[in-house]
Amino acid sequence: MERCPVCRARLKDEPVCHRCGADSSVLLAIEAEVAVLERQAVALLGTGKWIEAHRTAERILALQSSPLAAAVLDLSRQELIASEVQVLERLLP
């Protein structure tokens, strides 16, 4: 976060705005958690853990809008559907 969400002043190294005194520490913690979850989601995709990647992307999107999480959600959904189709194709003559 580069700017205070209240007065739009540039944030320095402190979570409390020097201009209006708004405390952005909770928002900064959410941003940090989202960054960690995004890395996890990508790693889960890389290992083919579609359900876990999907759940992680949903968690990210519950916290913050994220194009990366939306892409992970779409890709994991497509892969889950494709794997179900393969199972059905093997079962049906």
N, CA, C and O of each residue as an XYZ file, in Angstrom:
372
protein
N       0.842     -1.155      0.000
C       0.000      0.000      0.000
C       0.899      1.234      0.000
O       1.744      1.412      0.877
N       0.698      2.054     -0.979
C       1.546      3.225     -1.119
C       0.926      4.482     -0.528
O       1.629      5.411     -0.129
N      -0.418      4.493     -0.479
C      -1.097      5.699     -0.007
C      -2.072      5.377      1.116
O      -2.607      4.273      1.207
N      -2.283      6.361      1.956
C      -3.241      6.240      3.045
C      -4.645      6.079      2.446
O      -5.032      6.861      1.578
N      -5.411      5.079      2.893
C      -6.750      4.892      2.352
C      -7.743      5.977      2.784
O      -8.841      6.068      2.235
N      -7.358      6.795      3.764
C      -8.247      7.852      4.255
C      -7.984      9.171      3.544
O      -8.897      9.762      2.967
N      -6.729      9.638      3.585
C      -6.433     10.971      3.037
C      -5.576     10.938      1.772
O      -5.312     11.978      1.169
N      -5.148      9.751      1.375
C      -4.352      9.531      0.160
C      -2.923     10.088      0.246
O      -2.250     10.206     -0.778
N      -2.457     10.427      1.442
C      -1.058     10.861      1.596
C      -0.144      9.667      1.349
O      -0.530      8.524      1.595
N       1.045      9.927      0.870
C       2.007      8.844      0.682
C       2.395      8.286      2.039
O       2.745      9.027      2.957
N       2.327      6.959      2.149
C       2.744      6.320      3.396
C       4.259      6.194      3.397
O       4.881      5.885      2.380
N       4.820      6.437      4.542
C       6.266      6.267      4.675
C       6.503      4.862      5.213
O       5.784      3.944      4.818
N       7.433      4.661      6.055
C       7.750      3.329      6.564
C       6.850      2.905      7.716
O       6.915      1.753      8.145
N       6.026      3.787      8.221
C       5.161      3.497      9.357
C       3.736      3.208      8.883
O       3.296      3.775      7.883
N       3.005      2.330      9.591
C       1.627      2.034      9.199
C       0.636      3.142      9.566
O      -0.500      3.131      9.092
N       1.050      4.093     10.402
C       0.175      5.203     10.793
C       0.492      6.400      9.897
O       1.643      6.814      9.764
N      -0.551      6.934      9.295
C      -0.391      8.058      8.377
C       0.139      9.289      9.115
O      -0.368      9.658     10.174
N       1.152      9.908      8.545
C       1.733     11.097      9.160
C       0.814     12.307      9.041
O       0.934     13.254      9.818
N      -0.105     12.284      8.071
C      -0.987     13.431      7.863
C      -2.265     13.341      8.709
O      -2.588     14.272      9.446
N      -2.989     12.219      8.602
C      -4.300     12.136      9.272
C      -4.314     11.204     10.486
O      -5.278     11.206     11.252
N      -3.261     10.412     10.667
C      -3.185      9.537     11.828
C      -3.907      8.206     11.668
O      -3.996      7.440     12.628
N      -4.423      7.915     10.475
C      -5.118      6.640     10.244
C      -4.119      5.483     10.365
O      -2.992      5.555      9.873
N      -4.565      4.427     11.028
C      -3.719      3.249     11.218
C      -4.036      2.216     10.133
O      -5.149      1.691     10.081
N      -3.087      1.934      9.294
C      -3.269      0.991      8.191
C      -2.627     -0.361      8.479
O      -2.443     -1.155      7.556
N      -2.286     -0.639      9.719
C      -1.566     -1.872     10.035
C      -2.385     -3.115      9.683
O      -1.825     -4.104      9.209
N      -3.692     -3.081      9.906
C      -4.527     -4.242      9.562
C      -4.544     -4.455      8.055
O      -4.438     -5.587      7.583
N      -4.675     -3.380      7.308
C      -4.677     -3.494      5.844
C      -3.334     -3.994      5.321
O      -3.290     -4.794      4.387
N      -2.255     -3.534      5.910
C      -0.929     -3.998      5.499
C      -0.738     -5.474      5.831
O      -0.097     -6.203      5.074
N      -1.289     -5.914      6.953
C      -1.209     -7.335      7.318
C      -1.999     -8.188      6.325
O      -1.565     -9.280      5.961
N      -3.150     -7.694      5.890
C      -3.946     -8.411      4.893
C      -3.173     -8.500      3.583
O      -3.139     -9.558      2.954
N      -2.557     -7.408      3.172
C      -1.748     -7.431      1.943
C      -0.625     -8.457      2.041
O      -0.358     -9.182      1.083
N       0.025     -8.518      3.188
C       1.114     -9.482      3.372
C       0.580    -10.911      3.327
O       1.207    -11.785      2.729
N      -0.570    -11.158      3.953
C      -1.168    -12.491      3.922
C      -1.556    -12.888      2.502
O      -1.357    -14.034      2.099
N      -2.105    -11.953      1.753
C      -2.483    -12.223      0.360
C      -1.250    -12.591     -0.461
O      -1.308    -13.508     -1.279
N      -0.147    -11.897     -0.256
C       1.080    -12.201     -0.998
C       1.541    -13.626     -0.720
O       1.942    -14.340     -1.638
N       1.486    -14.039      0.537
C       1.877    -15.408      0.901
C       0.918    -16.413      0.265
O       1.348    -17.421     -0.296
N      -0.377    -16.135      0.354
C      -1.374    -17.049     -0.211
C      -1.254    -17.154     -1.736
O      -1.461    -18.228     -2.301
N      -0.922    -16.053     -2.394
C      -0.743    -16.102     -3.852
C       0.411    -17.025     -4.224
O       0.301    -17.811     -5.165
N       1.510    -16.934     -3.493
C       2.641    -17.832     -3.762
C       2.231    -19.284     -3.524
O       2.596    -20.169     -4.298
N       1.475    -19.530     -2.458
C       1.010    -20.888     -2.174
C       0.097    -21.402     -3.279
O       0.212    -22.555     -3.694
N      -0.802    -20.559     -3.753
C      -1.751    -20.970     -4.788
C      -1.023    -21.370     -6.070
O      -1.366    -22.372     -6.698
N      -0.033    -20.596     -6.448
C       0.738    -20.907     -7.652
C       1.513    -22.211     -7.462
O       1.579    -23.039     -8.371
N       2.093    -22.385     -6.285
C       2.823    -23.633     -6.000
C       1.880    -24.830     -6.043
O       2.249    -25.886     -6.557
N       0.679    -24.684     -5.517
C      -0.293    -25.776     -5.542
C      -0.694    -26.122     -6.976
O      -0.858    -27.295     -7.311
N      -0.851    -25.105     -7.816
C      -1.135    -25.377     -9.237
C       0.005    -26.164     -9.863
O      -0.218    -27.103    -10.627
N       1.218    -25.772     -9.532
C       2.390    -26.432    -10.098
C       2.505    -27.900     -9.732
O       3.108    -28.688    -10.461
N       1.921    -28.260     -8.594
C       1.981    -29.661     -8.166
C       0.697    -30.417     -8.480
O       0.547    -31.580     -8.106
N      -0.225    -29.754     -9.168
C      -1.465    -30.428     -9.568
C      -2.477    -30.603     -8.453
O      -3.378    -31.435     -8.561
N      -2.346    -29.845     -7.401
C      -3.305    -29.915     -6.292
C      -4.416    -28.893     -6.546
O      -4.459    -27.813     -5.958
N      -5.307    -29.293     -7.450
C      -6.322    -28.363     -7.960
C      -7.292    -27.897     -6.882
O      -7.615    -26.711     -6.819
N      -7.759    -28.803     -6.038
C      -8.739    -28.437     -5.014
C      -8.120    -27.460     -4.010
O      -8.740    -26.460     -3.650
N      -6.911    -27.749     -3.565
C      -6.245    -26.868     -2.616
C      -5.960    -25.497     -3.238
O      -6.108    -24.470     -2.576
N      -5.552    -25.484     -4.503
C      -5.310    -24.221     -5.202
C      -6.604    -23.420     -5.308
O      -6.610    -22.203     -5.125
N      -7.692    -24.113     -5.605
C      -9.002    -23.466     -5.725
C      -9.403    -22.833     -4.391
O      -9.830    -21.680     -4.349
N      -9.263    -23.585     -3.319
C      -9.621    -23.062     -1.989
C      -8.738    -21.881     -1.591
O      -9.214    -20.914     -0.996
N      -7.470    -21.964     -1.918
C      -6.557    -20.866     -1.593
C      -6.930    -19.612     -2.375
O      -6.907    -18.509     -1.829
N      -7.272    -19.775     -3.641
C      -7.688    -18.630     -4.458
C      -8.975    -18.014     -3.917
O      -9.126    -16.792     -3.909
N      -9.896    -18.854     -3.468
C     -11.131    -18.327     -2.872
C     -10.823    -17.517     -1.615
O     -11.432    -16.472     -1.381
N      -9.880    -17.998     -0.809
C      -9.482    -17.274      0.406
C      -8.878    -15.923      0.048
O      -9.177    -14.914      0.687
N      -8.032    -15.906     -0.967
C      -7.422    -14.650     -1.403
C      -8.501    -13.663     -1.814
O      -8.487    -12.506     -1.392
N      -9.439    -14.121     -2.640
C     -10.474    -13.229     -3.146
C     -11.429    -12.768     -2.051
O     -12.073    -11.727     -2.188
N     -11.526    -13.528     -0.971
C     -12.326    -13.075      0.172
C     -11.634    -11.921      0.897
O     -12.287    -11.110      1.554
N     -10.313    -11.855      0.772
C      -9.550    -10.805      1.440
C      -9.339     -9.573      0.573
O      -9.387     -8.442      1.055
N      -9.102     -9.809     -0.720
C      -8.688     -8.708     -1.588
C      -8.905     -9.098     -3.044
O      -8.778    -10.268     -3.405
N      -9.229     -8.128     -3.868
C      -9.328     -8.380     -5.297
C      -7.930     -8.687     -5.838
O      -6.976     -7.958     -5.565
N      -7.821     -9.771     -6.606
C      -6.512    -10.187     -7.098
C      -6.672    -10.855     -8.459
O      -7.285    -11.918     -8.555
N      -6.127    -10.247     -9.513
C      -6.182    -10.886    -10.828
C      -5.500    -12.254    -10.837
O      -5.952    -13.173    -11.519
N      -4.412    -12.385    -10.077
C      -3.717    -13.673    -10.009
C      -4.615    -14.727     -9.384
O      -4.696    -15.847     -9.889
N      -5.288    -14.390     -8.296
C      -6.185    -15.349     -7.639
C      -7.351    -15.710     -8.549
O      -7.780    -16.864     -8.577
N      -7.864    -14.740     -9.289
C      -8.953    -15.033    -10.222
C      -8.485    -16.002    -11.305
O      -9.234    -16.892    -11.710
N      -7.252    -15.831    -11.772
C      -6.704    -16.743    -12.782
C      -6.491    -18.139    -12.197
O      -6.772    -19.136    -12.861
N      -6.003    -18.216    -10.972
C      -5.818    -19.512    -10.306
C      -7.165    -20.200    -10.138
O      -7.282    -21.407    -10.353
N      -8.178    -19.438     -9.756
C      -9.516    -19.987     -9.579
C     -10.038    -20.568    -10.893
O     -10.569    -21.678    -10.919
N      -9.886    -19.819    -11.970
C     -10.350    -20.292    -13.282
C      -9.581    -21.531    -13.736
O     -10.182    -22.509    -14.182
N      -8.270    -21.490    -13.625
C      -7.458    -22.619    -14.075
C      -7.737    -23.865    -13.247
O      -7.862    -24.959    -13.797
N      -7.834    -23.709    -11.938
C      -8.100    -24.875    -11.097
C      -9.480    -25.451    -11.391
O      -9.662    -26.669    -11.373
N     -10.452    -24.586    -11.662
C     -11.796    -25.049    -12.016
C     -11.750    -25.845    -13.332
O     -12.358    -26.910    -13.439
N     -11.036    -25.329    -14.312
C     -10.916    -26.029    -15.594
C     -10.240    -27.380    -15.427
O     -10.671    -28.369    -16.020
N      -9.194    -27.429    -14.632
C      -8.477    -28.686    -14.419
C      -9.323    -29.699    -13.650
O      -9.266    -30.896    -13.931
N     -10.097    -29.227    -12.693
C     -10.991    -30.132    -11.955
C     -12.050    -30.723    -12.878
O     -12.347    -31.916    -12.812
N     -12.610    -29.889    -13.728
C     -13.616    -30.370    -14.689
C     -12.986    -31.367    -15.649
O     -13.569    -32.414    -15.932
N     -11.801    -31.046    -16.150
C     -11.122    -31.948    -17.089
C     -10.818    -33.297    -16.441
O     -10.955    -34.339    -17.082
N     -10.410    -33.280    -15.184
C     -10.120    -34.555    -14.521
C     -11.392    -35.358    -14.288
O     -11.364    -36.586    -14.366
N     -12.490    -34.702    -14.008
C     -13.766    -35.408    -13.847
C     -14.238    -35.993    -15.175
O     -14.783    -37.096    -15.208
N     -14.035    -35.269    -16.254
C     -14.413    -35.768    -17.577
C     -13.596    -37.019    -17.908
O     -14.131    -37.987    -18.447
N     -12.313    -36.997    -17.588
C     -11.470    -38.184    -17.846
C     -11.956    -39.372    -17.048
O     -11.972    -40.487    -17.568
N     -12.348    -39.177    -15.818
C     -12.872    -40.271    -14.992
C     -14.147    -40.819    -15.618
O     -14.318    -42.034    -15.721
N     -15.034    -39.939    -16.033
C     -16.287    -40.406    -16.650
C     -16.049    -41.143    -17.961
O     -16.721    -42.133    -18.249
N     -15.105    -40.670    -18.747
C     -14.799    -41.328    -20.017
C     -14.267    -42.737    -19.805
O     -14.540    -43.636    -20.600
N     -13.509    -42.928    -18.730
C     -13.015    -44.275    -18.430
C     -14.132    -45.186    -17.941
O     -14.104    -46.390    -18.196
N     -15.097    -44.635    -17.254
C     -16.176    -45.431    -16.703
C     -17.246    -45.795    -17.726
O     -17.850    -46.866    -17.667
N     -17.463    -44.886    -18.654
C     -18.520    -45.123    -19.661
C     -17.935    -45.830    -20.868
O     -16.821    -45.531    -21.299
N     -18.704    -46.784    -21.415
C     -18.195    -47.510    -22.607
C     -18.189    -46.662    -23.849
O     -17.792    -47.132    -24.915
